[in-house]
Amino acid sequence: MKKSVLFILIMLVGIIGCRKEDVSSPQSILLDDPNNTGISDQIIITNSSFFGIFSYNDHPFTIRNVNIQNDNIIISITYSGGCGAIGKSLIAGSEIMESNPPQRHLKLFFTDWDQCEAAINVEWTYNITPLRVDGFNSVILHFEGWNIPLLYEY
C-alpha cells in the first residue's frame, strides 16, 4: 500500500510540474499503457526541477537495449517479478540543451509491486514525436542508464 501511494504521489508531482505553456508537450498521464500492449503514445514531459524526482525506482531493472526506429523509441529491460502489476512511464525533461543538434534527457520510471522472482524480459515502444525540436531535423536523446546517446532524426 505504501508503495502504491508513493508511486501515485510521485507521478502527481510530475504532472503538476509539467509546463502547460509548452505546446510541444503532450498531456501527462499516470500509467502509460493500461492494457499492457507494449505500445504507448504518452511521454511525461516535466520541468528540470521535477525531473530528478523520478530517479526513484523501487524495483531494480536492467536495460538490455534502447534504440530508435522511425518515430519510436524501443526499450528492452529485464526485471524480476511476473505475478503482479507494474507501473512504468517514460519521463522526459522539458529542458532542451542548446547544441547542434539539440539534446534532451529521458528516463524510465518503473515499479513492480509483486514479490515474484522470475526473470522477465519486456520490450516497450513509445512514440517520441513530442520530443522533436522546432527548427531542427534531429535531436540527441540521452537515456538514463544507457551510455550511448541516441540520434533521433525526423
TANORSUL-V276111 format. One record per backbone hydrogen bond with DSSP energy under -0.5 kcal/mol. CO is the residue of the C=O (numbers start at 1). NH is the residue of the N-H. E is the energy in kcal/mol with one decimal. If there is no record, write none. Layout:
co = <CO;CO>
nh = <NH;NH>
e = <E;E>
This chain:
co = <1;2;3;4;5;6;7;8;9;10;11;12;13;15;17;18;19;21;22;30;33;38;40;43;44;44;46;47;47;48;50;50;51;52;53;55;60;62;62;65;67;69;71;72;73;73;74;75;76;76;77;78;79;81;85;87;88;89;89;90;91;92;95;97;97;102;103;104;105;106;107;107;108;109;110;111;118;118;120;120;122;124;125;126;128;129;132;133;137;138;139;139;140;140;141;141;142;142;143;147;150;150;151;152>
nh = <5;6;7;8;9;10;11;12;13;14;15;16;17;18;47;20;22;23;25;32;36;125;127;45;46;92;94;50;51;52;53;54;54;55;56;57;80;64;78;76;74;72;128;69;75;126;67;124;64;65;122;62;120;118;113;111;32;91;109;44;107;46;97;99;103;140;97;142;93;144;91;109;110;89;59;87;81;120;79;122;77;75;40;73;131;132;134;136;154;102;141;152;104;142;143;150;106;144;146;149;141;152;153;139>
e = <-2.3;-2.6;-2.7;-2.3;-2.5;-2.6;-2.4;-2.4;-2.1;-1.9;-2.0;-2.6;-1.8;-1.3;-1.2;-0.8;-0.7;-1.1;-1.9;-0.5;-2.3;-3.3;-1.7;-0.7;-0.6;-3.2;-2.5;-1.5;-1.4;-0.9;-0.8;-0.7;-1.0;-1.5;-1.1;-0.6;-0.5;-0.7;-2.2;-3.0;-3.3;-1.8;-2.8;-2.4;-0.5;-2.4;-1.9;-2.9;-2.7;-1.6;-2.4;-2.8;-3.4;-0.8;-1.9;-2.6;-1.3;-0.6;-3.0;-2.6;-2.3;-2.4;-0.6;-0.8;-1.6;-2.9;-2.7;-2.8;-2.1;-2.9;-3.1;-0.6;-0.6;-2.0;-0.6;-2.8;-2.4;-0.7;-2.1;-0.5;-2.2;-3.0;-2.5;-2.5;-2.2;-1.7;-0.5;-1.7;-2.9;-0.6;-0.5;-2.9;-2.4;-0.5;-0.7;-2.8;-2.8;-0.6;-2.3;-0.6;-3.5;-0.7;-0.7;-2.0>
